[in-house]
Amino acid sequence: MNKFLILLLLPIMAFSQSPIADFEELVRKKHYQKVEPLLIQYLENTPNDLQVIELLGDVYGHQKQWDHAIDNYKKLVESKPNTANYHYKYGGALGMKALSVSKFTALGLIGDIKGAFLKAAELDATHIDTRWALVELYMQLPGVLGGSRSKSLQYAEELEVLSKVDGYLAKGYIYEYDDEPKLAEKFYKMAIAEGGSLNCFDKLTAFYENEKRPEDAIKNIEQAEAKHKRNALHYQIGKVAAEYNVELEKGEACLNQYIQHYSAKDGVPKAWAYYRLAQIETHQKNKEKALKYIDLAIAELPKIKVFQKQKEAVLKL
């Protein structure tokens, strides 16, 4: 009899679980507008399904509908106040709203943002994302509103205990934000030595670009490419060369290699590589080649305004 009941219930269980799996798949594929009404309709019949409420909050967040995301995450916090990740998402949505409203309105949100992140950190001593949020929050807030480099460093130390790479990256961020480039570079390099992920290399590359050190940025990207063998890094080298008018021959070679081996997984459309090649040829006063490349870029993505501006510059050569 028990076996019969189990077999009888299996189709019902499968049916009840499959919609959520389908919702998650749509979210994973970034079909946010398609899945949003489905989630809302599902919640009309099961209004207390926390998994679906969270998914809907995520969907709103991806669409930058911060008030709706906040409402959903607040329901989660109220339903399960001891779940760290719910507090983290609630604080994150509040923080994103604060960035999109007036300074006066944002001031009224700071207490709730800080409270949500601190609660998440208290509930889960291993929650890395929350500690990152606190590192950034305490660095970006003015002192009169509770900003504190020492507190930011405190959470960077906590990150280092959990993950040396995250700790080093957080310290690099703090020192870069506080205009201490030597220390920032030191910790970004330590992160690369410890972890060596593309993210680590990207942080150091961005630092070098911010410091107007394009040659160092190119060397760093080359090291990343040697380690990770990603075609997208050829575009990055070409981009830096084109933007800063340095190592143009190397930049041109890398962009041509990027175009030759391009696939959708590389992320940046080929049109942008053509645009960078046009920039390089413009630097070298090669009007004919520059015009060829910018026309290729415009043909692929005709609505990009910067491409049109580049063509105007080429025609003036």
Phi and psi in degrees as GROMACS dihedral restraints (atoms count N, CA, C in turn):
[ dihedral_restraints ]
;  ai    aj    ak    al  type     phi  dphi    fc
    3     4     5     6     1   -62.5    20    10
    4     5     6     7     1   -40.8    20    10
    6     7     8     9     1   -63.1    20    10
    7     8     9    10     1   -39.1    20    10
    9    10    11    12     1   -62.5    20    10
   10    11    12    13     1   -42.9    20    10
   12    13    14    15     1   -63.8    20    10
   13    14    15    16     1   -39.9    20    10
   15    16    17    18     1   -62.7    20    10
   16    17    18    19     1   -45.9    20    10
   18    19    20    21     1   -64.3    20    10
   19    20    21    22     1   -36.0    20    10
   21    22    23    24     1   -67.2    20    10
   22    23    24    25     1   -37.8    20    10
   24    25    26    27     1   -80.6    20    10
   25    26    27    28     1   -21.4    20    10
   27    28    29    30     1   -55.5    20    10
   28    29    30    31     1   -48.0    20    10
   30    31    32    33     1   -61.3    20    10
   31    32    33    34     1   -35.6    20    10
   33    34    35    36     1   -66.7    20    10
   34    35    36    37     1   -42.8    20    10
   36    37    38    39     1   -64.4    20    10
   37    38    39    40     1   -42.5    20    10
   39    40    41    42     1   -62.9    20    10
   40    41    42    43     1   -40.6    20    10
   42    43    44    45     1   -65.9    20    10
   43    44    45    46     1   -39.1    20    10
   45    46    47    48     1   -73.1    20    10
   46    47    48    49     1   -26.4    20    10
   48    49    50    51     1   -89.4    20    10
   49    50    51    52     1   -28.9    20    10
   51    52    53    54     1   -62.8    20    10
   52    53    54    55     1   -37.1    20    10
   54    55    56    57     1   -59.4    20    10
   55    56    57    58     1   -40.6    20    10
   57    58    59    60     1   -65.8    20    10
   58    59    60    61     1   -40.3    20    10
   60    61    62    63     1   -61.5    20    10
   61    62    63    64     1   -39.2    20    10
   63    64    65    66     1   -65.7    20    10
   64    65    66    67     1   -41.1    20    10
   66    67    68    69     1   -60.2    20    10
   67    68    69    70     1   -46.3    20    10
   69    70    71    72     1   -61.4    20    10
   70    71    72    73     1   -38.2    20    10
   72    73    74    75     1   -65.9    20    10
   73    74    75    76     1   -40.3    20    10
   75    76    77    78     1   -64.8    20    10
   76    77    78    79     1   -39.5    20    10
   78    79    80    81     1   -65.1    20    10
   79    80    81    82     1   -43.1    20    10
   81    82    83    84     1   -59.7    20    10
   82    83    84    85     1   -35.7    20    10
   84    85    86    87     1   -86.2    20    10
   85    86    87    88     1     2.6    20    10
   87    88    89    90     1    68.4    20    10
   88    89    90    91     1    27.9    20    10
   90    91    92    93     1   -88.9    20    10
   91    92    93    94     1    64.5    20    10
   93    94    95    96     1   -68.2    20    10
   94    95    96    97     1   -43.0    20    10
   96    97    98    99     1   -68.4    20    10
   97    98    99   100     1   -28.3    20    10
   99   100   101   102     1   -75.6    20    10
  100   101   102   103     1   -40.4    20    10
  102   103   104   105     1   -82.7    20    10
  103   104   105   106     1   -24.3    20    10
  105   106   107   108     1   -54.5    20    10
  106   107   108   109     1   -54.1    20    10
  108   109   110   111     1   -64.9    20    10
  109   110   111   112     1   -29.0    20    10
  111   112   113   114     1   -66.8    20    10
  112   113   114   115     1   -41.5    20    10
  114   115   116   117     1   -66.2    20    10
  115   116   117   118     1   -42.7    20    10
  117   118   119   120     1   -61.3    20    10
  118   119   120   121     1   -44.5    20    10
  120   121   122   123     1   -64.1    20    10
  121   122   123   124     1   -40.8    20    10
  123   124   125   126     1   -62.1    20    10
  124   125   126   127     1   -39.7    20    10
  126   127   128   129     1   -73.0    20    10
  127   128   129   130     1   -17.9    20    10
  129   130   131   132     1   -63.6    20    10
  130   131   132   133     1   -32.4    20    10
  132   133   134   135     1   -94.5    20    10
  133   134   135   136     1   -27.7    20    10
  135   136   137   138     1  -131.6    20    10
  136   137   138   139     1    72.1    20    10
  138   139   140   141     1   -67.5    20    10
  139   140   141   142     1   -12.8    20    10
  141   142   143   144     1  -106.8    20    10
  142   143   144   145     1    16.3    20    10
  144   145   146   147     1   -77.7    20    10
  145   146   147   148     1   101.8    20    10
  147   148   149   150     1   -64.9    20    10
  148   149   150   151     1   -34.4    20    10
  150   151   152   153     1   -62.4    20    10
  151   152   153   154     1   -41.5    20    10
  153   154   155   156     1   -75.1    20    10
  154   155   156   157     1   -36.2    20    10
  156   157   158   159     1   -60.0    20    10
  157   158   159   160     1   -43.2    20    10
  159   160   161   162     1   -64.1    20    10
  160   161   162   163     1   -43.3    20    10
  162   163   164   165     1   -60.3    20    10
  163   164   165   166     1   -42.2    20    10
  165   166   167   168     1   -65.2    20    10
  166   167   168   169     1   -40.7    20    10
  168   169   170   171     1   -59.7    20    10
  169   170   171   172     1   -42.2    20    10
  171   172   173   174     1   -62.9    20    10
  172   173   174   175     1   -41.6    20    10
  174   175   176   177     1   -62.9    20    10
  175   176   177   178     1   -43.6    20    10
  177   178   179   180     1   -62.6    20    10
  178   179   180   181     1   -40.8    20    10
  180   181   182   183     1   -61.6    20    10
  181   182   183   184     1   -43.9    20    10
  183   184   185   186     1   -61.0    20    10
  184   185   186   187     1   -28.4    20    10
  186   187   188   189     1   -95.1    20    10
  187   188   189   190     1     7.2    20    10
  189   190   191   192     1    61.3    20    10
  190   191   192   193     1    28.4    20    10
  192   193   194   195     1   -92.8    20    10
  193   194   195   196     1    76.8    20    10
  195   196   197   198     1   -65.4    20    10
  196   197   198   199     1   -38.4    20    10
  198   199   200   201     1   -61.9    20    10
  199   200   201   202     1   -42.8    20    10
  201   202   203   204     1   -67.3    20    10
  202   203   204   205     1   -40.0    20    10
  204   205   206   207     1   -62.2    20    10
  205   206   207   208     1   -44.1    20    10
  207   208   209   210     1   -59.4    20    10
  208   209   210   211     1   -45.1    20    10
  210   211   212   213     1   -58.0    20    10
  211   212   213   214     1   -43.2    20    10
  213   214   215   216     1   -70.3    20    10
  214   215   216   217     1   -43.6    20    10
  216   217   218   219     1   -67.0    20    10
  217   218   219   220     1   -32.4    20    10
  219   220   221   222     1   -64.2    20    10
  220   221   222   223     1   -37.8    20    10
  222   223   224   225     1   -60.0    20    10
  223   224   225   226     1   -40.2    20    10
  225   226   227   228     1   -64.1    20    10
  226   227   228   229     1   -46.0    20    10
  228   229   230   231     1   -60.9    20    10
  229   230   231   232     1   -41.6    20    10
  231   232   233   234     1   -70.7    20    10
  232   233   234   235     1   -32.6    20    10
  234   235   236   237     1   -76.6    20    10
  235   236   237   238     1   -41.4    20    10
  237   238   239   240     1  -134.3    20    10
  238   239   240   241     1    80.4    20    10
  240   241   242   243     1   -68.5    20    10
  241   242   243   244     1    -8.8    20    10
  243   244   245   246     1  -103.2    20    10
  244   245   246   247     1    15.7    20    10
  246   247   248   249     1   -99.7    20    10
  247   248   249   250     1   111.6    20    10
  249   250   251   252     1   -59.4    20    10
  250   251   252   253     1   -42.7    20    10
  252   253   254   255     1   -65.4    20    10
  253   254   255   256     1   -29.0    20    10
  255   256   257   258     1   -66.6    20    10
  256   257   258   259     1   -43.1    20    10
  258   259   260   261     1   -63.5    20    10
  259   260   261   262     1   -39.4    20    10
  261   262   263   264     1   -62.6    20    10
  262   263   264   265     1   -45.7    20    10
  264   265   266   267     1   -67.1    20    10
  265   266   267   268     1   -38.1    20    10
  267   268   269   270     1   -62.1    20    10
  268   269   270   271     1   -47.9    20    10
  270   271   272   273     1   -63.1    20    10
  271   272   273   274     1   -38.2    20    10
  273   274   275   276     1   -64.2    20    10
  274   275   276   277     1   -42.7    20    10
  276   277   278   279     1   -65.6    20    10
  277   278   279   280     1   -39.8    20    10
  279   280   281   282     1   -62.4    20    10
  280   281   282   283     1   -41.4    20    10
  282   283   284   285     1   -63.7    20    10
  283   284   285   286     1   -41.0    20    10
  285   286   287   288     1   -67.3    20    10
  286   287   288   289     1   -35.6    20    10
  288   289   290   291     1   -63.9    20    10
  289   290   291   292     1   -41.2    20    10
  291   292   293   294     1   -59.1    20    10
  292   293   294   295     1   -31.8    20    10
  294   295   296   297     1   -76.3    20    10
  295   296   297   298     1   -15.6    20    10
  297   298   299   300     1  -106.9    20    10
  298   299   300   301     1     1.6    20    10
  300   301   302   303     1  -118.9    20    10
  301   302   303   304     1   179.7    20    10
  303   304   305   306     1   -66.3    20    10
  304   305   306   307     1   158.4    20    10
  306   307   308   309     1   -60.0    20    10
  307   308   309   310     1   -37.7    20    10
  309   310   311   312     1   -62.9    20    10
  310   311   312   313     1   -45.6    20    10
  312   313   314   315     1   -65.9    20    10
  313   314   315   316     1   -39.3    20    10
  315   316   317   318     1   -62.3    20    10
  316   317   318   319     1   -35.2    20    10
  318   319   320   321     1   -58.8    20    10
  319   320   321   322     1   -35.5    20    10
  321   322   323   324     1   -71.6    20    10
  322   323   324   325     1   -13.3    20    10
  324   325   326   327     1   -96.4    20    10
  325   326   327   328     1   -16.7    20    10
  327   328   329   330     1   -59.7    20    10
  328   329   330   331     1   -42.0    20    10
  330   331   332   333     1   -60.7    20    10
  331   332   333   334     1   -43.3    20    10
  333   334   335   336     1   -68.2    20    10
  334   335   336   337     1   -37.9    20    10
  336   337   338   339     1   -62.1    20    10
  337   338   339   340     1   -51.3    20    10
  339   340   341   342     1   -62.3    20    10
  340   341   342   343     1   -42.2    20    10
  342   343   344   345     1   -61.7    20    10
  343   344   345   346     1   -39.9    20    10
  345   346   347   348     1   -66.1    20    10
  346   347   348   349     1   -45.2    20    10
  348   349   350   351     1   -67.1    20    10
  349   350   351   352     1   -41.4    20    10
  351   352   353   354     1   -64.6    20    10
  352   353   354   355     1   -38.1    20    10
  354   355   356   357     1   -65.6    20    10
  355   356   357   358     1   -42.3    20    10
  357   358   359   360     1   -61.4    20    10
  358   359   360   361     1   -42.7    20    10
  360   361   362   363     1   -64.5    20    10
  361   362   363   364     1   -37.7    20    10
  363   364   365   366     1   -66.7    20    10
  364   365   366   367     1   -39.7    20    10
  366   367   368   369     1   -74.2    20    10
  367   368   369   370     1   -30.8    20    10
  369   370   371   372     1  -136.0    20    10
  370   371   372   373     1   104.2    20    10
  372   373   374   375     1   -70.5    20    10
  373   374   375   376     1    -7.2    20    10
  375   376   377   378     1  -112.4    20    10
  376   377   378   379     1    10.1    20    10
  378   379   380   381     1   -79.9    20    10
  379   380   381   382     1   100.3    20    10
  381   382   383   384     1   -67.6    20    10
  382   383   384   385     1   -45.2    20    10
  384   385   386   387     1   -60.7    20    10
  385   386   387   388     1   -37.4    20    10
  387   388   389   390     1   -64.0    20    10
  388   389   390   391     1   -41.5    20    10
  390   391   392   393     1   -67.8    20    10
  391   392   393   394     1   -35.4    20    10
  393   394   395   396     1   -61.9    20    10
  394   395   396   397     1   -43.4    20    10
  396   397   398   399     1   -60.6    20    10
  397   398   399   400     1   -40.1    20    10
  399   400   401   402     1   -71.0    20    10
  400   401   402   403     1   -36.4    20    10
  402   403   404   405     1   -56.9    20    10
  403   404   405   406     1   -49.2    20    10
  405   406   407   408     1   -70.6    20    10
  406   407   408   409     1   -40.0    20    10
  408   409   410   411     1   -61.9    20    10
  409   410   411   412     1   -49.0    20    10
  411   412   413   414     1   -68.7    20    10
  412   413   414   415     1   -26.6    20    10
  414   415   416   417     1   -77.0    20    10
  415   416   417   418     1   -36.1    20    10
  417   418   419   420     1   -85.6    20    10
  418   419   420   421     1   -24.1    20    10
  420   421   422   423     1   -73.4    20    10
  421   422   423   424     1   138.0    20    10
  423   424   425   426     1   -62.6    20    10
  424   425   426   427     1   154.5    20    10
  426   427   428   429     1   -57.0    20    10
  427   428   429   430     1   -36.9    20    10
  429   430   431   432     1   -67.6    20    10
  430   431   432   433     1   -18.3    20    10
  432   433   434   435     1  -104.6    20    10
  433   434   435   436     1    11.7    20    10
  435   436   437   438     1   104.0    20    10
  436   437   438   439     1     3.3    20    10
  438   439   440   441     1   -63.0    20    10
  439   440   441   442     1   145.4    20    10
  441   442   443   444     1  -161.5    20    10
  442   443   444   445     1   117.1    20    10
  444   445   446   447     1   -64.6    20    10
  445   446   447   448     1   -37.7    20    10
  447   448   449   450     1   -64.0    20    10
  448   449   450   451     1   -38.7    20    10
  450   451   452   453     1   -69.8    20    10
  451   452   453   454     1   -37.6    20    10
  453   454   455   456     1   -60.8    20    10
  454   455   456   457     1   -44.1    20    10
  456   457   458   459     1   -65.5    20    10
  457   458   459   460     1   -32.9    20    10
  459   460   461   462     1   -59.5    20    10
  460   461   462   463     1   -45.4    20    10
  462   463   464   465     1   -74.5    20    10
  463   464   465   466     1   -26.6    20    10
  465   466   467   468     1   -66.1    20    10
  466   467   468   469     1   -38.2    20    10
  468   469   470   471     1   -64.5    20    10
  469   470   471   472     1   -41.0    20    10
  471   472   473   474     1   -63.0    20    10
  472   473   474   475     1   -39.1    20    10
  474   475   476   477     1   -62.4    20    10
  475   476   477   478     1   -41.0    20    10
  477   478   479   480     1   -62.5    20    10
  478   479   480   481     1   -34.1    20    10
  480   481   482   483     1   -65.8    20    10
  481   482   483   484     1   -40.7    20    10
  483   484   485   486     1   -76.5    20    10
  484   485   486   487     1   -38.7    20    10
  486   487   488   489     1  -155.9    20    10
  487   488   489   490     1   112.1    20    10
  489   490   491   492     1   -57.2    20    10
  490   491   492   493     1   -40.2    20    10
  492   493   494   495     1   -60.7    20    10
  493   494   495   496     1   -48.0    20    10
  495   496   497   498     1   -63.3    20    10
  496   497   498   499     1   -39.2    20    10
  498   499   500   501     1   -61.9    20    10
  499   500   501   502     1   -45.2    20    10
  501   502   503   504     1   -65.4    20    10
  502   503   504   505     1   -42.5    20    10
  504   505   506   507     1   -63.5    20    10
  505   506   507   508     1   -39.3    20    10
  507   508   509   510     1   -64.2    20    10
  508   509   510   511     1   -41.3    20    10
  510   511   512   513     1   -67.9    20    10
  511   512   513   514     1   -38.0    20    10
  513   514   515   516     1   -58.7    20    10
  514   515   516   517     1   -43.3    20    10
  516   517   518   519     1   -61.6    20    10
  517   518   519   520     1   -45.8    20    10
  519   520   521   522     1   -60.6    20    10
  520   521   522   523     1   -48.2    20    10
  522   523   524   525     1   -72.0    20    10
  523   524   525   526     1   -31.9    20    10
  525   526   527   528     1   -67.0    20    10
  526   527   528   529     1   -44.5    20    10
  528   529   530   531     1   -61.3    20    10
  529   530   531   532     1   -35.3    20    10
  531   532   533   534     1   -90.9    20    10
  532   533   534   535     1    13.3    20    10
  534   535   536   537     1    59.4    20    10
  535   536   537   538     1    48.8    20    10
  537   538   539   540     1  -123.7    20    10
  538   539   540   541     1    76.2    20    10
  540   541   542   543     1   -62.0    20    10
  541   542   543   544     1   -33.9    20    10
  543   544   545   546     1   -64.4    20    10
  544   545   546   547     1   -43.5    20    10
  546   547   548   549     1   -69.3    20    10
  547   548   549   550     1   -39.0    20    10
  549   550   551   552     1   -59.9    20    10
  550   551   552   553     1   -48.8    20    10
  552   553   554   555     1   -60.4    20    10
  553   554   555   556     1   -41.4    20    10
  555   556   557   558     1   -56.9    20    10
  556   557   558   559     1   -48.2    20    10
  558   559   560   561     1   -74.6    20    10
  559   560   561   562     1   -33.4    20    10
  561   562   563   564     1   -63.9    20    10
  562   563   564   565     1   -39.8    20    10
  564   565   566   567     1   -67.9    20    10
  565   566   567   568     1   -35.5    20    10
  567   568   569   570     1   -64.1    20    10
  568   569   570   571     1   -37.2    20    10
  570   571   572   573     1   -64.6    20    10
  571   572   573   574     1   -41.0    20    10
  573   574   575   576     1   -64.4    20    10
  574   575   576   577     1   -43.9    20    10
  576   577   578   579     1   -64.0    20    10
  577   578   579   580     1   -35.7    20    10
  579   580   581   582     1   -78.5    20    10
  580   581   582   583     1   -46.2    20    10
  582   583   584   585     1  -112.4    20    10
  583   584   585   586     1   -44.9    20    10
  585   586   587   588     1    71.2    20    10
  586   587   588   589     1    17.6    20    10
  588   589   590   591     1   -74.1    20    10
  589   590   591   592     1   164.2    20    10
  591   592   593   594     1   -59.3    20    10
  592   593   594   595     1   -36.2    20    10
  594   595   596   597     1   -60.3    20    10
  595   596   597   598     1   -41.1    20    10
  597   598   599   600     1   -62.1    20    10
  598   599   600   601     1   -47.3    20    10
  600   601   602   603     1   -62.0    20    10
  601   602   603   604     1   -40.4    20    10
  603   604   605   606     1   -61.8    20    10
  604   605   606   607     1   -39.2    20    10
  606   607   608   609     1   -63.1    20    10
  607   608   609   610     1   -42.0    20    10
  609   610   611   612     1   -70.1    20    10
  610   611   612   613     1   -38.8    20    10
  612   613   614   615     1   -59.9    20    10
  613   614   615   616     1   -47.6    20    10
  615   616   617   618     1   -61.5    20    10
  616   617   618   619     1   -38.6    20    10
  618   619   620   621     1   -60.9    20    10
  619   620   621   622     1   -47.3    20    10
  621   622   623   624     1   -62.4    20    10
  622   623   624   625     1   -39.1    20    10
  624   625   626   627     1   -65.4    20    10
  625   626   627   628     1   -42.1    20    10
  627   628   629   630     1   -63.0    20    10
  628   629   630   631     1   -31.0    20    10
  630   631   632   633     1   -87.6    20    10
  631   632   633   634     1     5.6    20    10
  633   634   635   636     1    57.2    20    10
  634   635   636   637     1    49.6    20    10
  636   637   638   639     1  -124.1    20    10
  637   638   639   640     1    67.3    20    10
  639   640   641   642     1   -63.6    20    10
  640   641   642   643     1   -35.0    20    10
  642   643   644   645     1   -62.6    20    10
  643   644   645   646     1   -41.2    20    10
  645   646   647   648     1   -66.7    20    10
  646   647   648   649     1   -36.5    20    10
  648   649   650   651     1   -61.5    20    10
  649   650   651   652     1   -43.7    20    10
  651   652   653   654     1   -64.4    20    10
  652   653   654   655     1   -43.5    20    10
  654   655   656   657     1   -59.3    20    10
  655   656   657   658     1   -40.6    20    10
  657   658   659   660     1   -66.6    20    10
  658   659   660   661     1   -41.5    20    10
  660   661   662   663     1   -64.9    20    10
  661   662   663   664     1   -38.0    20    10
  663   664   665   666     1   -61.9    20    10
  664   665   666   667     1   -40.0    20    10
  666   667   668   669     1   -64.8    20    10
  667   668   669   670     1   -38.8    20    10
  669   670   671   672     1   -64.1    20    10
  670   671   672   673     1   -41.6    20    10
  672   673   674   675     1   -66.2    20    10
  673   674   675   676     1   -39.5    20    10
  675   676   677   678     1   -62.4    20    10
  676   677   678   679     1   -34.1    20    10
  678   679   680   681     1   -83.4    20    10
  679   680   681   682     1   -41.9    20    10
  681   682   683   684     1  -105.3    20    10
  682   683   684   685     1   -14.7    20    10
  684   685   686   687     1    53.8    20    10
  685   686   687   688     1    50.0    20    10
  687   688   689   690     1  -107.1    20    10
  688   689   690   691     1   126.5    20    10
  690   691   692   693     1   -60.4    20    10
  691   692   693   694     1   -33.0    20    10
  693   694   695   696     1   -56.8    20    10
  694   695   696   697     1   -26.9    20    10
  696   697   698   699     1   -71.5    20    10
  697   698   699   700     1   -25.6    20    10
  699   700   701   702     1   -63.5    20    10
  700   701   702   703     1   -39.3    20    10
  702   703   704   705     1   -63.1    20    10
  703   704   705   706     1   -42.0    20    10
  705   706   707   708     1   -61.1    20    10
  706   707   708   709     1   -39.8    20    10
  708   709   710   711     1   -62.8    20    10
  709   710   711   712     1   -46.7    20    10
  711   712   713   714     1   -61.3    20    10
  712   713   714   715     1   -37.7    20    10
  714   715   716   717     1   -62.3    20    10
  715   716   717   718     1   -48.3    20    10
  717   718   719   720     1   -63.8    20    10
  718   719   720   721     1   -44.1    20    10
  720   721   722   723     1   -58.8    20    10
  721   722   723   724     1   -44.2    20    10
  723   724   725   726     1   -69.3    20    10
  724   725   726   727     1   -41.8    20    10
  726   727   728   729     1   -69.5    20    10
  727   728   729   730     1   -36.3    20    10
  729   730   731   732     1  -104.6    20    10
  730   731   732   733     1     0.0    20    10
  732   733   734   735     1    57.4    20    10
  733   734   735   736     1    49.1    20    10
  735   736   737   738     1  -133.3    20    10
  736   737   738   739     1   150.5    20    10
  738   739   740   741     1    45.2    20    10
  739   740   741   742     1    51.3    20    10
  741   742   743   744     1   -63.8    20    10
  742   743   744   745     1   -38.4    20    10
  744   745   746   747     1   -62.3    20    10
  745   746   747   748     1   -44.3    20    10
  747   748   749   750     1   -64.7    20    10
  748   749   750   751     1   -42.2    20    10
  750   751   752   753     1   -61.0    20    10
  751   752   753   754     1   -42.8    20    10
  753   754   755   756     1   -63.4    20    10
  754   755   756   757     1   -44.4    20    10
  756   757   758   759     1   -61.7    20    10
  757   758   759   760     1   -41.4    20    10
  759   760   761   762     1   -67.9    20    10
  760   761   762   763     1   -39.3    20    10
  762   763   764   765     1   -66.8    20    10
  763   764   765   766     1   -39.7    20    10
  765   766   767   768     1   -65.4    20    10
  766   767   768   769     1   -36.0    20    10
  768   769   770   771     1   -67.4    20    10
  769   770   771   772     1   -39.0    20    10
  771   772   773   774     1   -60.3    20    10
  772   773   774   775     1   -46.4    20    10
  774   775   776   777     1   -64.7    20    10
  775   776   777   778     1   -41.8    20    10
  777   778   779   780     1   -61.6    20    10
  778   779   780   781     1   -38.7    20    10
  780   781   782   783     1  -105.6    20    10
  781   782   783   784     1    14.3    20    10
  783   784   785   786     1   -61.0    20    10
  784   785   786   787     1   140.0    20    10
  786   787   788   789     1  -143.8    20    10
  787   788   789   790     1   164.7    20    10
  789   790   791   792     1   -58.2    20    10
  790   791   792   793     1   -30.2    20    10
  792   793   794   795     1   -68.7    20    10
  793   794   795   796     1   -14.2    20    10
  795   796   797   798     1   -70.6    20    10
  796   797   798   799     1   -19.7    20    10
  798   799   800   801     1    91.8    20    10
  799   800   801   802     1   -58.8    20    10
  801   802   803   804     1   -83.0    20    10
  802   803   804   805     1   122.1    20    10
  804   805   806   807     1   -57.9    20    10
  805   806   807   808     1   150.9    20    10
  807   808   809   810     1   -56.8    20    10
  808   809   810   811     1   -29.9    20    10
  810   811   812   813     1   -53.8    20    10
  811   812   813   814     1   -37.1    20    10
  813   814   815   816     1   -70.8    20    10
  814   815   816   817     1   -31.0    20    10
  816   817   818   819     1   -67.5    20    10
  817   818   819   820     1   -40.8    20    10
  819   820   821   822     1   -61.9    20    10
  820   821   822   823     1   -40.0    20    10
  822   823   824   825     1   -61.8    20    10
  823   824   825   826     1   -43.0    20    10
  825   826   827   828     1   -65.6    20    10
  826   827   828   829     1   -38.6    20    10
  828   829   830   831     1   -62.8    20    10
  829   830   831   832     1   -38.6    20    10
  831   832   833   834     1   -62.6    20    10
  832   833   834   835     1   -39.8    20    10
  834   835   836   837     1   -61.1    20    10
  835   836   837   838     1   -44.7    20    10
  837   838   839   840     1   -62.3    20    10
  838   839   840   841     1   -45.4    20    10
  840   841   842   843     1   -66.6    20    10
  841   842   843   844     1   -32.6    20    10
  843   844   845   846     1   -65.2    20    10
  844   845   846   847     1   -43.2    20    10
  846   847   848   849     1   -56.2    20    10
  847   848   849   850     1   -34.6    20    10
  849   850   851   852     1   -94.0    20    10
  850   851   852   853     1     7.4    20    10
  852   853   854   855     1    62.1    20    10
  853   854   855   856     1    28.1    20    10
  855   856   857   858     1   -93.2    20    10
  856   857   858   859     1    83.8    20    10
  858   859   860   861     1   -62.2    20    10
  859   860   861   862     1   -43.3    20    10
  861   862   863   864     1   -62.7    20    10
  862   863   864   865     1   -47.4    20    10
  864   865   866   867     1   -66.8    20    10
  865   866   867   868     1   -41.5    20    10
  867   868   869   870     1   -60.0    20    10
  868   869   870   871     1   -42.5    20    10
  870   871   872   873     1   -65.7    20    10
  871   872   873   874     1   -38.7    20    10
  873   874   875   876     1   -59.8    20    10
  874   875   876   877     1   -47.1    20    10
  876   877   878   879     1   -70.7    20    10
  877   878   879   880     1   -39.8    20    10
  879   880   881   882     1   -70.5    20    10
  880   881   882   883     1   -31.0    20    10
  882   883   884   885     1   -67.4    20    10
  883   884   885   886     1   -36.4    20    10
  885   886   887   888     1   -64.3    20    10
  886   887   888   889     1   -40.6    20    10
  888   889   890   891     1   -63.4    20    10
  889   890   891   892     1   -46.2    20    10
  891   892   893   894     1   -66.7    20    10
  892   893   894   895     1   -36.5    20    10
  894   895   896   897     1   -61.3    20    10
  895   896   897   898     1   -34.6    20    10
  897   898   899   900     1   -83.4    20    10
  898   899   900   901     1   -39.0    20    10
  900   901   902   903     1  -134.3    20    10
  901   902   903   904     1    79.6    20    10
  903   904   905   906     1   -69.4    20    10
  904   905   906   907     1   -15.3    20    10
  906   907   908   909     1   -95.3    20    10
  907   908   909   910     1     0.5    20    10
  909   910   911   912     1   -77.6    20    10
  910   911   912   913     1   114.3    20    10
  912   913   914   915     1   -64.6    20    10
  913   914   915   916     1   -36.5    20    10
  915   916   917   918     1   -65.1    20    10
  916   917   918   919     1   -28.1    20    10
  918   919   920   921     1   -65.9    20    10
  919   920   921   922     1   -42.9    20    10
  921   922   923   924     1   -64.0    20    10
  922   923   924   925     1   -39.8    20    10
  924   925   926   927     1   -63.9    20    10
  925   926   927   928     1   -39.3    20    10
  927   928   929   930     1   -64.4    20    10
  928   929   930   931     1   -38.4    20    10
  930   931   932   933     1   -63.8    20    10
  931   932   933   934     1   -39.0    20    10
  933   934   935   936     1   -60.1    20    10
  934   935   936   937     1   -40.7    20    10
  936   937   938   939     1   -66.5    20    10
  937   938   939   940     1   -38.5    20    10
  939   940   941   942     1   -64.2    20    10
  940   941   942   943     1   -44.1    20    10
  942   943   944   945     1   -65.5    20    10
  943   944   945   946     1   -19.8    20    10
  945   946   947   948     1   -85.0    20    10
  946   947   948   949     1    -7.2    20    10
